[in-house]
Amino acid sequence: MRSFVLRARSTPVDGAALLASVGNGAHSEILAHTLMNALFVAQSHRPGVVLHLVLEKTADYSRTISFHSDELGDLGGFHEQALLGTIAQALDASRGMGKEECRAVAAGITVRTTSFEKLVAALAADHPLFVMDRKGKAIGAEEFPDDPCFILTDHLPMPKNSAHGLARLGARPLSLGPRMLFASQCVVLIHHALDCCDG
């Protein structure tokens, strides 16, 4: 099982606001691109993948929307509008939830009112963590254990206190090269590297 966490610090947790933010400063379209590249291959879902989208622009609680590829049904299409619509529906389903609650949205999709920090701490119990860092170990030189979890951000860099917290959890810095890439591009390169390791 491969897991990905995308931290979207400037993305609103209201469905209508999310859709309205596409193409603006929040860059919410990154969520759809990452979802597409993490969970899909030609004419199929990619097996054994979980994607957690953590949206943090909120007056109450962060929202973590989790997609489990082995359980997913039809998302209404493969294009950006359909995928963002699915994310917005999950956000709408989270209205009225209290802190640390979880709600099933559709087959293979859940939404939780949990923070990035609590999510990665829980994932660290079962998954070796890797965080994208241009100064980290080159992906081609890394030997990946079972069930790795890869942590990415949107256009906003990871805050220093979060980076320190990830280091305390044992997260290993991983480099995909000297250039800053979109999260969706990172996902493609990570999948490729692991696919080649799997033979």
C-alpha positions in Angstrom: 0.0 0.0 0.0 1.3 3.4 -0.9 0.0 6.5 0.8 0.3 10.2 -0.1 -0.6 13.2 2.0 -1.1 16.6 0.3 -1.2 19.5 2.7 -3.2 22.4 1.2 -2.8 25.3 3.6 -4.6 27.9 1.6 -7.5 25.8 0.4 -10.9 26.6 1.9 -12.9 23.8 3.6 -16.3 25.0 2.1 -17.3 23.3 -1.1 -18.6 26.4 -2.9 -15.5 28.5 -1.8 -13.2 25.7 -3.0 -14.8 25.7 -6.5 -14.7 29.5 -6.6 -11.0 29.5 -5.7 -9.9 27.5 -8.8 -7.4 29.6 -10.8 -6.9 32.1 -8.0 -4.3 32.4 -5.2 -5.4 29.2 -3.4 -4.5 27.1 -6.5 -7.2 24.5 -5.6 -6.8 22.9 -9.0 -3.6 21.3 -7.5 -5.9 19.0 -5.5 -7.6 17.6 -8.7 -4.3 17.1 -10.5 -2.8 15.3 -7.5 -5.9 13.1 -7.1 -5.7 12.2 -10.8 -2.1 11.3 -10.8 -2.1 9.4 -7.5 -5.2 7.2 -8.0 -5.6 6.6 -11.8 -3.8 4.8 -14.6 -5.1 4.3 -18.1 -8.6 3.0 -18.0 -8.4 2.0 -14.3 -7.8 2.9 -10.7 -4.2 2.3 -9.5 -4.5 -0.5 -6.9 -3.2 -0.2 -3.3 -3.1 3.6 -3.0 -4.5 6.0 -0.4 -4.5 9.7 -0.9 -5.1 12.1 2.0 -5.9 15.7 1.1 -5.6 18.1 4.1 -7.4 21.4 3.7 -6.6 24.0 6.3 -8.2 27.4 5.4 -11.0 27.2 8.0 -12.6 29.0 11.0 -13.0 25.7 12.9 -11.2 22.4 12.0 -9.0 21.2 9.2 -10.6 18.7 6.8 -8.8 15.5 5.7 -10.4 13.9 2.7 -9.1 10.3 2.2 -9.5 8.4 -1.1 -8.9 4.6 -1.1 -8.3 3.4 -4.6 -9.3 -0.2 -4.0 -12.7 0.9 -2.8 -13.5 3.8 -5.1 -16.5 3.9 -7.4 -17.2 6.3 -10.2 -16.1 9.9 -9.5 -18.2 11.3 -12.3 -15.4 11.7 -14.7 -11.7 12.0 -15.1 -11.5 15.7 -15.7 -10.6 18.5 -13.3 -14.2 19.8 -12.9 -15.5 16.3 -11.9 -12.7 15.7 -9.4 -13.0 19.1 -7.8 -16.7 18.5 -7.6 -16.1 15.2 -5.7 -13.8 17.1 -3.3 -16.4 19.8 -2.8 -19.1 17.2 -2.1 -16.9 15.7 0.6 -16.5 19.1 2.2 -20.2 19.7 2.1 -20.7 16.4 3.8 -18.4 17.6 6.7 -20.7 20.5 7.7 -21.6 20.4 11.4 -19.0 17.8 12.3 -17.2 18.2 15.6 -13.5 17.9 16.2 -11.9 14.5 15.4 -15.0 13.1 13.7 -15.0 10.9 10.6 -17.8 10.5 8.0 -18.1 8.2 5.0 -18.9 10.3 1.9 -19.0 7.7 -0.9 -17.4 4.4 -1.7 -13.7 4.7 -0.8 -14.0 8.4 0.3 -14.1 9.6 3.9 -13.8 13.1 5.5 -12.4 13.8 8.9 -12.0 16.9 11.0 -8.4 16.2 12.0 -5.2 18.3 11.6 -2.2 17.6 9.5 -0.1 17.0 12.6 -2.5 14.4 14.0 -2.9 12.7 10.7 0.8 12.2 10.1 1.4 11.1 13.7 -1.3 8.4 13.2 0.2 7.4 9.8 3.7 7.2 11.3 2.6 4.2 13.5 2.1 2.0 10.4 4.0 3.7 7.6 7.6 4.9 7.1 7.3 8.6 6.2 9.1 10.4 3.4 8.9 14.2 3.0 9.8 16.0 -0.2 13.0 18.0 0.1 15.3 19.1 -2.7 18.2 18.6 -0.2 17.1 15.1 0.7 18.3 11.7 -0.5 17.8 11.1 -4.2 14.9 8.9 -4.9 16.9 6.6 -7.1 19.3 5.9 -4.2 16.5 5.1 -1.7 15.4 1.6 -0.8 11.7 1.8 0.1 10.2 -0.3 2.8 6.7 -1.7 2.6 3.7 0.7 2.9 5.6 4.0 2.4 3.8 7.3 3.0 4.9 10.4 1.0 4.2 13.9 2.3 3.7 16.8 0.0 2.5 20.4 0.1 0.8 22.8 -2.2 2.5 26.0 -3.3 3.1 27.0 0.3 6.3 25.6 1.8 6.1 23.4 4.9 6.4 25.5 8.0 9.6 25.0 10.0 7.8 23.8 13.1 6.0 21.2 11.0 9.3 20.1 9.4 10.8 19.6 12.8 7.7 17.6 13.9 8.0 15.4 10.8 11.7 14.8 11.6 10.8 13.7 15.2 8.4 11.2 13.6 11.3 9.8 11.6 10.3 11.2 8.2 13.1 10.9 5.7 13.9 13.8 3.3 13.5 12.6 -0.3 14.7 14.5 -3.3 13.2 14.3 -6.8 15.8 16.6 -8.3 17.0 20.3 -8.0 13.8 21.9 -9.3 10.7 22.7 -7.4 7.9 20.6 -8.8 4.1 20.6 -8.5 2.7 18.0 -6.0 1.0 16.2 -8.9 4.4 15.8 -10.7 6.0 14.5 -7.6 3.4 11.8 -7.3 4.0 10.6 -10.9 7.8 10.4 -10.3 7.3 8.6 -7.0 4.9 6.0 -8.6 7.4 5.5 -11.4 10.3 4.9 -9.0 8.3 2.4 -6.9 6.8 0.7 -10.0 10.4 0.1 -11.3 11.4 -1.3 -7.9 8.4 -3.7 -7.9 9.6 -5.1 -11.2 
